[in-house]
Amino acid sequence: MPCGPKDRLMYQTALINNAKLFAVAPMMDWTDRHCRYFHRLLTREALLYTEMVVADAIIHGDVARHLDFDAVEHPLALQIGGSQSEKLVHAAKAGTQWGYREINLNVGCPSDRVQSGTFGACLMREPELVARCVAAMKDAVDIPITVKCRIGVDDQDARDALFRMTDAVFEKGCDALWVHARKAWLKGLSPKENRDVPPLDYPLVGQLKGAYPDHFIGINGGILTPETGTEILNINPAASLNGIMIGRAAYQNPAILAKVDELYGGCTLQKINLEQVCQAMMEYTGRHLKNGGRVHHVTRHMIGLFQGQPGARRYRQILSVDAAHADADERVIERAFAAVQDISHAA
Ligand SMILES: Cc1cc2nc3c(=O)[nH]c(=O)nc-3n(C[C@H](O)[C@H](O)[C@H](O)COP(=O)(O)O)c2cc1C
C-alpha cells in the first residue's frame, strides 16, 4: 500500500480495510508546529494533533497564531476545547477553513482551568452535552469530528461512563473515538499525576471495541513504542482496536516514530536517516530565525532524539544550553549531531 497523506475519509477507509492508524497525542506546550514539523520528518503516516486550543481563543484571540501550520504536517487534526456548541462550531469552521483534516474535541484534560470552563475531562459526566456539540460540528463542517476522552472521572463507574459517552457520540456521527484508558481524578491530583496515577484499563477499551465493531476506536495511555502498540491493539482478541495513540514516549524518545510507517502504514519506506532529519531541521530552524523566531523554540523538541545512544547526553546539553544563547543559530543542531557522531565512533 502506498504511503502518503490521508484523506477526509481516512477513518472509514481504515475501518473498511482493517488498517490500523497511529497517532501522536495532542500535548499542550509540546506538540506545537515546530514539534509537529520535526515529527513529520520521522513518520509520513502518523496522524498529528495540535495542542488543545480553547474555542474562545479562536473566537477572540490571534487566530493565525493559534492555527497556523505548515502543509507538510498533514495529516493534521486540530484539537479544540469547549462545551458551548455555538463556540465549538465557530472553532470547527475556522479549523476547516484553515485546512485542518479533522476536528477533535477534548473530553480528557483534567486541569483546573479546564474544569472551571466546563470542558475537558469533567464532560465525561455529560455525554448528552458532548453529543450535542458533536452533532452541531458535524452539521457545520465536512471534515471528521472526533472525540478524545477518558474512561471516566472520580467515582464514576468506568464501564458505565465510557459506554454512555461512546453511545452518545457515535449516535451523532462522531467519526472516531480516542480513549485515554484511565480515569481522571478531578479532586486532589495534578494534571501530571492524572497521567500516571489512575490505573490503566486496556481491557475495558477492548470490550468497548467489541460492542462497537463498526466504529473507529483508538487507544491511548502508557504505550511506549509503536511495536508494543501493535500488541495492545489486540487486547480483545475478538475485536481488534483501530488505532494507537502515543504521547509522552513519542515526545521524549522521538526516534521511535521512525518505525511507524513500516508497522502501521503497510508500506516499506526508506530507512529514516537521523542525519538527514537533523539537516532538514537546520534548514527549518534557519527559516524560523529569519521570521524572527528563536533557535530554542525548535530545538527544545529535538532533545530526546538520540536517547539511549552514546553521545545522547552531550547532544542534549548542546541543544538545551547552547541553543538558549541569544546569538545561537541553526548550526547548533549541526554541532549537537557531530557530538553524537564523535562519541559513538569513539565508543
Ligand atoms: C505535556 C502534556 C500535555 C498534554 N496536553 C493535552 C492536550 O492538550 N489535550 C489532550 O487531549 N491531552 C493532553 N495530554 C494528554 C495526552 O494527550 C495523552 O492522553 C496522555 O499523555 C497519555 O498518553 P501517553 O501515556 O502516551 O503519554 C497531555 C499530555 C502531556 C504529557
The ligand as an SDF file (V2000), in Angstrom:
LIG
                    3D

 31 33  0  0  0  0  0  0  0  0999 V2000
    2.6720   17.8500   28.4480 C   0  0  0  0  0  0  0  0  0  0  0  0
    1.3360   17.2010   28.1270 C   0  0  0  0  0  0  0  0  0  0  0  0
    0.3070   17.9680   27.6450 C   0  0  0  0  0  0  0  0  0  0  0  0
   -0.9230   17.3790   27.3100 C   0  0  0  0  0  0  0  0  0  0  0  0
   -1.8910   18.1490   26.7200 N   0  0  0  0  0  0  0  0  0  0  0  0
   -3.0190   17.5490   26.2560 C   0  0  0  0  0  0  0  0  0  0  0  0
   -3.9530   18.2710   25.4650 C   0  0  0  0  0  0  0  0  0  0  0  0
   -3.7620   19.4580   25.1370 O   0  0  0  0  0  0  0  0  0  0  0  0
   -5.0700   17.6080   25.0490 N   0  0  0  0  0  0  0  0  0  0  0  0
   -5.2970   16.2880   25.3470 C   0  0  0  0  0  0  0  0  0  0  0  0
   -6.3060   15.7240   24.9370 O   0  0  0  0  0  0  0  0  0  0  0  0
   -4.4110   15.5850   26.0790 N   0  0  0  0  0  0  0  0  0  0  0  0
   -3.2750   16.1750   26.5100 C   0  0  0  0  0  0  0  0  0  0  0  0
   -2.3460   15.4350   27.1590 N   0  0  0  0  0  0  0  0  0  0  0  0
   -2.5870   14.0000   27.3890 C   0  0  0  0  0  0  0  0  0  0  0  0
   -2.0200   13.1740   26.2170 C   0  0  0  0  0  0  0  0  0  0  0  0
   -2.6610   13.5050   25.0040 O   0  0  0  0  0  0  0  0  0  0  0  0
   -2.1890   11.6860   26.4920 C   0  0  0  0  0  0  0  0  0  0  0  0
   -3.5680   11.3940   26.5760 O   0  0  0  0  0  0  0  0  0  0  0  0
   -1.5130   11.2420   27.7850 C   0  0  0  0  0  0  0  0  0  0  0  0
   -0.2170   11.7880   27.9090 O   0  0  0  0  0  0  0  0  0  0  0  0
   -1.4580    9.7180   27.8730 C   0  0  0  0  0  0  0  0  0  0  0  0
   -0.7430    9.1930   26.7770 O   0  0  0  0  0  0  0  0  0  0  0  0
    0.8130    8.7310   26.9090 P   0  0  0  0  0  0  0  0  0  0  0  0
    0.8860    7.8150   28.1020 O   0  0  0  0  0  0  0  0  0  0  0  0
    1.1250    8.0610   25.6230 O   0  0  0  0  0  0  0  0  0  0  0  0
    1.6010    9.9950   27.1590 O   0  0  0  0  0  0  0  0  0  0  0  0
   -1.1150   15.9920   27.5100 C   0  0  0  0  0  0  0  0  0  0  0  0
   -0.0590   15.2300   27.9980 C   0  0  0  0  0  0  0  0  0  0  0  0
    1.1620   15.8060   28.3040 C   0  0  0  0  0  0  0  0  0  0  0  0
    2.3040   14.9520   28.8080 C   0  0  0  0  0  0  0  0  0  0  0  0
  1  2  1  0
  2  3  1  0
  2 30  2  0
  3  4  2  0
  4  5  1  0
  4 28  1  0
  5  6  2  0
  6  7  1  0
  6 13  1  0
  7  8  2  0
  7  9  1  0
  9 10  1  0
 10 11  2  0
 10 12  1  0
 12 13  2  0
 13 14  1  0
 14 15  1  0
 14 28  1  0
 15 16  1  0
 16 17  1  0
 16 18  1  0
 18 19  1  0
 18 20  1  0
 20 21  1  0
 20 22  1  0
 22 23  1  0
 23 24  1  0
 24 25  2  0
 24 26  1  0
 24 27  1  0
 28 29  2  0
 29 30  1  0
 30 31  1  0
M  END
$$$$
